[in-house]
Amino acid sequence: MSETVAREEEWRTSSFSGPTGGNCAQVSVQTDGGWKLRHSKHPDGPVLEFTPGEVDAFKKGVQADEF
């Protein structure tokens, strides 16, 4: 039997958010390349999850100035 140890989520906030990390979005990059997003004021609230393919499409859209 193998044991799987769950890694603790590492949430990051933009450096533009200031020292208090107040009203911000936080991102957690997953081992498979996907992203999780949450609101810093509600860390136990809803989390948006994006697959690696969705993250790749978003990055390509940013690079192509589609937004």
Contacts in CASP RR format, 6 or more apart in sequence:
PFRMAT RR
TARGET T0000
AUTHOR 0000-0000-0000
METHOD contacts of the structure
MODEL  1
MSETVAREEEWRTSSFSGPTGGNCAQVSVQTDGGWKLRHSKHPDGPVLEF
TPGEVDAFKKGVQADEF
7 31 0 8 1.000
9 28 0 8 1.000
9 36 0 8 1.000
10 28 0 8 1.000
10 29 0 8 1.000
11 26 0 8 1.000
11 27 0 8 1.000
11 28 0 8 1.000
11 38 0 8 1.000
11 43 0 8 1.000
12 26 0 8 1.000
12 27 0 8 1.000
12 28 0 8 1.000
12 29 0 8 1.000
13 21 0 8 1.000
13 24 0 8 1.000
13 25 0 8 1.000
13 26 0 8 1.000
13 40 0 8 1.000
14 24 0 8 1.000
14 25 0 8 1.000
17 24 0 8 1.000
17 40 0 8 1.000
21 40 0 8 1.000
22 40 0 8 1.000
22 41 0 8 1.000
23 39 0 8 1.000
23 40 0 8 1.000
23 41 0 8 1.000
24 39 0 8 1.000
24 40 0 8 1.000
25 37 0 8 1.000
25 38 0 8 1.000
25 39 0 8 1.000
25 40 0 8 1.000
26 37 0 8 1.000
26 38 0 8 1.000
26 39 0 8 1.000
26 40 0 8 1.000
26 43 0 8 1.000
27 35 0 8 1.000
27 36 0 8 1.000
27 37 0 8 1.000
28 35 0 8 1.000
28 36 0 8 1.000
28 37 0 8 1.000
28 38 0 8 1.000
29 35 0 8 1.000
30 36 0 8 1.000
32 52 0 8 1.000
33 52 0 8 1.000
33 55 0 8 1.000
34 49 0 8 1.000
34 50 0 8 1.000
34 51 0 8 1.000
34 52 0 8 1.000
34 53 0 8 1.000
34 54 0 8 1.000
34 55 0 8 1.000
35 49 0 8 1.000
35 50 0 8 1.000
35 55 0 8 1.000
36 47 0 8 1.000
36 48 0 8 1.000
36 49 0 8 1.000
36 50 0 8 1.000
37 47 0 8 1.000
37 48 0 8 1.000
37 50 0 8 1.000
38 45 0 8 1.000
38 46 0 8 1.000
38 47 0 8 1.000
38 48 0 8 1.000
39 45 0 8 1.000
50 58 0 8 1.000
61 67 0 8 1.000
END
